[in-house]
Amino acid sequence: MSVFLTILLAVQMIAAVSMIGLILVQHGKGADMGAAFGSGGSGSLFGASGSANFLSRTTAVLATVFFVCTLMLAYFGTARPAASSGSVLEGAAVIAPLPAAVVPAAPASGAAQIPSK
């Protein structure tokens, strides 16, 4: 089960980093408006209209993968074994009691002693 959770967490992190990268690569709708008024080349690697479809679909797929991984990690993280019903204090470690009389150590010779009242 631990290996499965590790793989699931790795897939979630890869999806998150990839989604961040794809979102940063995409241009907003305001960039098209600037290109229409002559602000420069609006061409991209995937073409003028194909980039939005390819990048937005890939981002949607990665967001779905990230969401499913998050739900599965939350489910497996809160799953409890059926046999462990009871109090938390039942499983607490037993602490040995302290000795009744604790005598402080004598101060070293030559050390300043505090007079007691």
NUMIRO-959664 format. One record per atom (N, C-alpha, C, O): atom name; z, y, x; residue in one letter. Coordinates in steps of 0.2 Angstrom, whole numbers, plus 2048, in hexadecimal, padded with zeros to 3 digits. Each point is the difference from the previous one (the first is absolute). Layout:
BEGIN
<node CA,<Z,Y,X>,A>
...
***
This chain:
BEGIN
<node N,<800,7FA,804>,M>
<node CA,<800,806,7FC>,M>
<node C,<800,806,804>,M>
<node O,<7FD,805,7FF>,M>
<node N,<806,7FB,807>,S>
<node CA,<801,806,804>,S>
<node C,<7F9,801,803>,S>
<node O,<7FE,806,801>,S>
<node N,<7FE,7F5,801>,V>
<node CA,<7F9,801,803>,V>
<node C,<7FC,804,7FA>,V>
<node O,<7FC,804,802>,V>
<node N,<805,7F9,7F8>,F>
<node CA,<7FC,803,7FB>,F>
<node C,<801,808,7FF>,F>
<node O,<7FC,804,7FF>,F>
<node N,<80B,7FD,801>,L>
<node CA,<802,807,7FF>,L>
<node C,<7FD,805,806>,L>
<node O,<7FE,805,7FF>,L>
<node N,<802,7F8,807>,T>
<node CA,<7FE,803,806>,T>
<node C,<7F8,802,7FF>,T>
<node O,<7FE,805,802>,T>
<node N,<7FE,7F6,7FC>,I>
<node CA,<7F9,801,7FF>,I>
<node C,<7FF,805,7FB>,I>
<node O,<7FC,804,800>,I>
<node N,<808,7FB,7FA>,L>
<node CA,<7FF,805,7FB>,L>
<node C,<802,807,802>,L>
<node O,<7FC,805,7FE>,L>
<node N,<809,7FC,806>,L>
<node CA,<801,807,803>,L>
<node C,<7FB,802,804>,L>
<node O,<7FE,806,800>,L>
<node N,<7FF,7F6,804>,A>
<node CA,<7FB,802,805>,A>
<node C,<7FA,802,7FC>,A>
<node O,<7FC,805,802>,A>
<node N,<802,7F7,7F9>,V>
<node CA,<7FA,802,7FB>,V>
<node C,<801,807,7FD>,V>
<node O,<7FC,804,800>,V>
<node N,<80B,7FD,7FE>,Q>
<node CA,<801,806,7FD>,Q>
<node C,<800,806,805>,Q>
<node O,<7FD,805,7FE>,Q>
<node N,<805,7FA,808>,M>
<node CA,<7FF,806,805>,M>
<node C,<7F9,801,802>,M>
<node O,<7FE,806,801>,M>
<node N,<7FE,7F5,7FF>,I>
<node CA,<7F9,801,802>,I>
<node C,<7FD,803,7FA>,I>
<node O,<7FB,805,802>,I>
<node N,<806,7F9,7F8>,A>
<node CA,<7FD,804,7FA>,A>
<node C,<802,807,800>,A>
<node O,<7FC,805,7FF>,A>
<node N,<80A,7FD,803>,A>
<node CA,<803,807,800>,A>
<node C,<7FC,804,805>,A>
<node O,<7FE,805,7FE>,A>
<node N,<802,7F8,808>,V>
<node CA,<7FD,804,805>,V>
<node C,<7F8,801,7FF>,V>
<node O,<7FE,805,801>,V>
<node N,<7FF,7F6,7FD>,S>
<node CA,<7F9,800,7FE>,S>
<node C,<7FF,805,7FA>,S>
<node O,<7FB,804,800>,S>
<node N,<809,7FC,7FB>,M>
<node CA,<800,805,7FB>,M>
<node C,<801,807,802>,M>
<node O,<7FC,804,7FE>,M>
<node N,<808,7FD,806>,I>
<node CA,<801,807,803>,I>
<node C,<7FA,802,804>,I>
<node O,<7FE,806,7FF>,I>
<node N,<7FF,7F6,805>,G>
<node CA,<7FA,802,804>,G>
<node C,<7FA,801,7FB>,G>
<node O,<7FD,805,801>,G>
<node N,<802,7F7,7FA>,L>
<node CA,<7FB,801,7FB>,L>
<node C,<801,807,7FC>,L>
<node O,<7FB,803,7FF>,L>
<node N,<80B,7FE,7FF>,I>
<node CA,<801,806,7FD>,I>
<node C,<7FF,806,804>,I>
<node O,<7FD,806,7FE>,I>
<node N,<805,7FA,808>,L>
<node CA,<7FF,806,805>,L>
<node C,<7F8,801,801>,L>
<node O,<7FE,805,802>,L>
<node N,<7FE,7F5,7FE>,V>
<node CA,<7F9,801,802>,V>
<node C,<7FC,803,7FA>,V>
<node O,<7FB,803,801>,V>
<node N,<808,7FC,7F9>,Q>
<node CA,<7FC,802,7FA>,Q>
<node C,<801,808,7FF>,Q>
<node O,<804,803,803>,Q>
<node N,<7F6,800,7FB>,H>
<node CA,<801,807,7FF>,H>
<node C,<801,801,7F8>,H>
<node O,<7FE,7FC,7FC>,H>
<node N,<805,80A,803>,G>
<node CA,<802,801,7F9>,G>
<node C,<7FA,803,7FC>,G>
<node O,<7FA,801,803>,G>
<node N,<807,801,7F7>,K>
<node CA,<7FB,803,7FC>,K>
<node C,<7FE,807,802>,K>
<node O,<7FA,802,7FE>,K>
<node N,<80B,801,805>,G>
<node CA,<7FE,807,802>,G>
<node C,<7FC,800,806>,G>
<node O,<7FC,805,801>,G>
<node N,<803,7F6,803>,A>
<node CA,<7FB,800,805>,A>
<node C,<7F9,800,7FE>,A>
<node O,<7FC,803,803>,A>
<node N,<803,7F9,7F7>,D>
<node CA,<7F9,801,7FD>,D>
<node C,<7FE,807,7FE>,D>
<node O,<7FA,802,801>,D>
<node N,<80B,801,7FC>,M>
<node CA,<7FE,807,7FE>,M>
<node C,<7FF,805,806>,M>
<node O,<7FB,804,800>,M>
<node N,<808,7FB,806>,G>
<node CA,<7FF,804,806>,G>
<node C,<7F9,7FE,803>,G>
<node O,<7FC,804,802>,G>
<node N,<802,7F6,7FD>,A>
<node CA,<7F9,7FE,803>,A>
<node C,<7FB,802,7FB>,A>
<node O,<7FA,802,803>,A>
<node N,<807,7FF,7F7>,A>
<node CA,<7FB,803,7FC>,A>
<node C,<7FE,807,801>,A>
<node O,<7FB,803,7FF>,A>
<node N,<80A,801,804>,F>
<node CA,<7FF,807,801>,F>
<node C,<7FE,801,808>,F>
<node O,<801,806,802>,F>
<node N,<7FD,7F5,801>,G>
<node CA,<7FE,801,807>,G>
<node C,<805,800,805>,G>
<node O,<7FF,803,805>,G>
<node N,<806,7F9,7FB>,S>
<node CA,<805,800,805>,S>
<node C,<7FF,7FB,805>,S>
<node O,<804,7FF,805>,S>
<node N,<7F6,7FD,7FB>,G>
<node CA,<7FF,7FB,805>,G>
<node C,<7FD,7FA,7FE>,G>
<node O,<7FF,7FF,7FA>,G>
<node N,<801,7FC,80A>,G>
<node CA,<7FD,7FA,7FE>,G>
<node C,<805,7FC,7FC>,G>
<node O,<806,7FF,802>,G>
<node N,<7F8,7FE,7F9>,S>
<node CA,<804,7FC,7FB>,S>
<node C,<7FF,7F9,801>,S>
<node O,<802,7FC,7FC>,S>
<node N,<7F9,802,808>,G>
<node CA,<7FF,7F9,801>,G>
<node C,<805,7FC,804>,G>
<node O,<804,803,804>,G>
<node N,<7FD,7F7,7FB>,S>
<node CA,<805,7FC,803>,S>
<node C,<7FD,7F9,802>,S>
<node O,<7FA,7FF,800>,S>
<node N,<80B,7FD,802>,L>
<node CA,<7FD,7FA,803>,L>
<node C,<7FE,7FB,7FB>,L>
<node O,<7FB,7FD,801>,L>
<node N,<807,804,7F9>,F>
<node CA,<7FE,7FB,7FA>,F>
<node C,<7FB,803,7FC>,F>
<node O,<7FE,7FD,7FB>,F>
<node N,<800,809,806>,G>
<node CA,<7FB,804,7FC>,G>
<node C,<803,805,7FB>,G>
<node O,<806,800,800>,G>
<node N,<7F6,804,7FD>,A>
<node CA,<803,805,7FC>,A>
<node C,<804,7FD,7FA>,A>
<node O,<806,803,7FE>,A>
<node N,<7F8,7F9,7FE>,S>
<node CA,<803,7FD,7FA>,S>
<node C,<803,7FA,801>,S>
<node O,<805,7FE,7FC>,S>
<node N,<7F9,7FE,809>,G>
<node CA,<803,7F9,801>,G>
<node C,<807,800,803>,G>
<node O,<804,7FB,7FF>,G>
<node N,<7FE,80A,804>,S>
<node CA,<806,800,804>,S>
<node C,<806,801,7FB>,S>
<node O,<805,7FC,801>,S>
<node N,<7FA,807,7FA>,A>
<node CA,<806,801,7FB>,A>
<node C,<801,7F9,7FC>,A>
<node O,<806,7FE,7FF>,A>
<node N,<7F5,7FF,800>,N>
<node CA,<801,7F9,7FC>,N>
<node C,<803,7FB,805>,N>
<node O,<804,7FD,7FE>,N>
<node N,<7F9,802,808>,F>
<node CA,<802,7FB,805>,F>
<node C,<808,802,802>,F>
<node O,<804,7FB,7FF>,F>
<node N,<7FD,80B,802>,L>
<node CA,<807,802,803>,L>
<node C,<805,7FF,7FA>,L>
<node O,<806,7FE,801>,L>
<node N,<7F8,805,7F9>,S>
<node CA,<805,800,7FB>,S>
<node C,<801,7F9,7FD>,S>
<node O,<806,7FE,7FE>,S>
<node N,<7F5,7FD,802>,R>
<node CA,<801,7F9,7FE>,R>
<node C,<804,7FD,805>,R>
<node O,<805,7FC,7FE>,R>
<node N,<7FA,805,809>,T>
<node CA,<804,7FD,805>,T>
<node C,<808,802,7FF>,T>
<node O,<804,7FC,801>,T>
<node N,<7FC,80A,7FE>,T>
<node CA,<807,803,7FF>,T>
<node C,<804,7FD,7FA>,T>
<node O,<806,7FF,801>,T>
<node N,<7F6,800,7FA>,A>
<node CA,<803,7FD,7FA>,A>
<node C,<802,7F9,801>,A>
<node O,<805,7FE,7FE>,A>
<node N,<7F7,7FE,806>,V>
<node CA,<801,7F9,801>,V>
<node C,<807,800,805>,V>
<node O,<804,7FC,7FF>,V>
<node N,<7FC,808,806>,L>
<node CA,<806,800,804>,L>
<node C,<806,802,7FD>,L>
<node O,<806,7FE,801>,L>
<node N,<7F9,807,7FA>,A>
<node CA,<806,802,7FC>,A>
<node C,<803,7FA,7FC>,A>
<node O,<806,800,7FF>,A>
<node N,<7F5,7FD,7FE>,T>
<node CA,<802,7FA,7FC>,T>
<node C,<804,7FB,804>,T>
<node O,<805,7FD,7FE>,T>
<node N,<7F8,801,808>,V>
<node CA,<803,7FB,805>,V>
<node C,<807,803,802>,V>
<node O,<805,7FC,800>,V>
<node N,<7FC,80A,801>,F>
<node CA,<806,803,802>,F>
<node C,<805,800,7FA>,F>
<node O,<806,7FE,801>,F>
<node N,<7F8,803,7F9>,F>
<node CA,<804,800,7FA>,F>
<node C,<803,7F9,7FF>,F>
<node O,<806,7FF,7FE>,F>
<node N,<7F5,7FC,802>,V>
<node CA,<802,7F9,7FF>,V>
<node C,<805,7FD,805>,V>
<node O,<805,7FD,7FF>,V>
<node N,<7FA,805,808>,C>
<node CA,<804,7FE,805>,C>
<node C,<807,803,7FF>,C>
<node O,<805,7FD,801>,C>
<node N,<7FB,809,7FD>,T>
<node CA,<807,804,7FE>,T>
<node C,<803,7FC,7FB>,T>
<node O,<806,7FF,800>,T>
<node N,<7F7,7FF,7FA>,L>
<node CA,<803,7FD,7FB>,L>
<node C,<803,7F9,802>,L>
<node O,<805,7FE,7FE>,L>
<node N,<7F7,7FE,806>,M>
<node CA,<802,7FA,802>,M>
<node C,<806,800,805>,M>
<node O,<804,7FC,800>,M>
<node N,<7FC,809,805>,L>
<node CA,<806,801,804>,L>
<node C,<806,802,7FC>,L>
<node O,<805,7FE,802>,L>
<node N,<7FA,806,7F9>,A>
<node CA,<806,802,7FC>,A>
<node C,<803,7FA,7FC>,A>
<node O,<806,7FF,800>,A>
<node N,<7F5,7FD,7FE>,Y>
<node CA,<802,7FA,7FC>,Y>
<node C,<804,7FB,805>,Y>
<node O,<805,7FD,7FE>,Y>
<node N,<7F8,801,807>,F>
<node CA,<803,7FB,805>,F>
<node C,<806,803,803>,F>
<node O,<804,7FC,803>,F>
<node N,<7FC,80B,7FE>,G>
<node CA,<806,803,803>,G>
<node C,<806,800,7FB>,G>
<node O,<806,800,803>,G>
<node N,<7F9,7FF,7F7>,T>
<node CA,<806,800,7FB>,T>
<node C,<801,7F9,7FD>,T>
<node O,<805,7FF,7FD>,T>
<node N,<7F7,7FC,805>,A>
<node CA,<801,7FA,7FE>,A>
<node C,<807,7FD,803>,A>
<node O,<801,800,806>,A>
<node N,<803,7FD,7F5>,R>
<node CA,<806,7FD,803>,R>
<node C,<800,7F8,7FE>,R>
<node O,<7FD,7FE,7FB>,R>
<node N,<806,7FF,80A>,P>
<node CA,<801,7F9,7FE>,P>
<node C,<804,7FE,7FA>,P>
<node O,<805,804,7FF>,P>
<node N,<7FA,7F7,7FD>,A>
<node CA,<804,7FF,7FA>,A>
<node C,<807,7FE,802>,A>
<node O,<804,800,7FC>,A>
<node N,<7FD,7FC,809>,A>
<node CA,<806,7FE,802>,A>
<node C,<806,805,802>,A>
<node O,<806,7FE,801>,A>
<node N,<7F8,808,800>,S>
<node CA,<804,805,803>,S>
<node C,<803,804,7FB>,S>
<node O,<801,806,801>,S>
<node N,<801,7F7,7F9>,S>
<node CA,<803,805,7FB>,S>
<node C,<808,800,802>,S>
<node O,<803,7FB,801>,S>
<node N,<800,80B,7FF>,G>
<node CA,<807,800,801>,G>
<node C,<801,807,803>,G>
<node O,<7FC,804,800>,G>
<node N,<80A,7FD,802>,S>
<node CA,<802,806,803>,S>
<node C,<7FE,801,807>,S>
<node O,<7FF,7FB,804>,S>
<node N,<800,80B,7FE>,V>
<node CA,<7FF,801,807>,V>
<node C,<806,7FF,805>,V>
<node O,<7FF,7FE,805>,V>
<node N,<807,803,7F8>,L>
<node CA,<806,7FF,804>,L>
<node C,<801,7F8,801>,L>
<node O,<804,7FF,805>,L>
<node N,<7F9,7FD,7F7>,E>
<node CA,<801,7F9,802>,E>
<node C,<7FD,7FE,806>,E>
<node O,<803,7FB,803>,E>
<node N,<7F8,808,7FF>,G>
<node CA,<7FD,7FE,807>,G>
<node C,<803,804,806>,G>
<node O,<7FD,7FF,805>,G>
<node N,<808,805,7FA>,A>
<node CA,<802,805,805>,A>
<node C,<804,7FB,805>,A>
<node O,<803,7FB,7FE>,A>
<node N,<7FD,807,808>,A>
<node CA,<803,7FD,806>,A>
<node C,<807,801,7FF>,A>
<node O,<803,805,7FE>,A>
<node N,<801,7F6,804>,V>
<node CA,<808,800,800>,V>
<node C,<802,804,807>,V>
<node O,<7FE,7FD,805>,V>
<node N,<805,808,7FA>,I>
<node CA,<803,804,806>,I>
<node C,<807,7FE,801>,I>
<node O,<804,800,7FC>,I>
<node N,<7FD,7FE,80B>,A>
<node CA,<807,7FE,802>,A>
<node C,<805,806,7FF>,A>
<node O,<7FE,805,802>,A>
<node N,<808,7FA,7FC>,P>
<node CA,<805,805,7FF>,P>
<node C,<802,803,807>,P>
<node O,<800,7FC,805>,P>
<node N,<802,80A,7FC>,L>
<node CA,<802,803,806>,L>
<node C,<807,7FD,801>,L>
<node O,<804,7FF,7FB>,L>
<node N,<7FF,800,80B>,P>
<node CA,<807,7FF,802>,P>
<node C,<804,805,7FD>,P>
<node O,<7FF,806,800>,P>
<node N,<807,7F8,7FE>,A>
<node CA,<805,804,7FC>,A>
<node C,<803,805,805>,A>
<node O,<800,806,7FE>,A>
<node N,<801,7F9,808>,A>
<node CA,<803,805,805>,A>
<node C,<7FC,801,806>,A>
<node O,<7FE,7FB,804>,A>
<node N,<7FF,80B,7FC>,V>
<node CA,<7FC,801,806>,V>
<node C,<804,805,804>,V>
<node O,<801,806,7FE>,V>
<node N,<800,7F8,808>,V>
<node CA,<804,804,805>,V>
<node C,<7FB,804,804>,V>
<node O,<7FB,7FD,803>,V>
<node N,<805,80A,7FE>,P>
<node CA,<7FC,803,804>,P>
<node C,<801,7FF,807>,P>
<node O,<806,7FF,802>,P>
<node N,<7F5,801,802>,A>
<node CA,<800,7FF,807>,A>
<node C,<804,806,804>,A>
<node O,<800,805,7FD>,A>
<node N,<804,7F9,808>,A>
<node CA,<804,805,804>,A>
<node C,<7FB,804,804>,A>
<node O,<7FB,7FE,802>,A>
<node N,<806,809,7FE>,P>
<node CA,<7FC,804,804>,P>
<node C,<800,7FE,807>,P>
<node O,<805,7FE,803>,P>
<node N,<7F6,804,801>,A>
<node CA,<7FF,7FE,807>,A>
<node C,<805,805,804>,A>
<node O,<801,805,7FD>,A>
<node N,<801,7F8,808>,S>
<node CA,<805,804,805>,S>
<node C,<7FC,806,802>,S>
<node O,<7FA,800,802>,S>
<node N,<809,806,7FE>,G>
<node CA,<7FD,806,803>,G>
<node C,<7FD,804,7FA>,G>
<node O,<7FE,806,801>,G>
<node N,<801,7F7,7F9>,A>
<node CA,<7FD,804,7FB>,A>
<node C,<805,804,7FC>,A>
<node O,<806,7FE,800>,A>
<node N,<7F8,807,7FE>,A>
<node CA,<805,805,7FC>,A>
<node C,<802,7FD,7FA>,A>
<node O,<7FC,7FD,7FC>,A>
<node N,<80A,803,803>,Q>
<node CA,<803,7FD,7FA>,Q>
<node C,<802,805,7FB>,Q>
<node O,<802,805,802>,Q>
<node N,<7FD,7FA,7F7>,I>
<node CA,<802,804,7FB>,I>
<node C,<807,7FF,7FE>,I>
<node O,<801,7FA,7FE>,I>
<node N,<803,80B,802>,P>
<node CA,<807,7FE,7FE>,P>
<node C,<800,7FF,7F8>,P>
<node O,<7FD,804,7FD>,P>
<node N,<807,7F7,801>,S>
<node CA,<800,7FF,7F9>,S>
<node C,<806,804,7FD>,S>
<node O,<805,801,804>,S>
<node N,<7FB,801,7F6>,K>
<node CA,<806,804,7FD>,K>
<node C,<804,7FB,7FC>,K>
<node O,<805,802,7FD>,K>
***
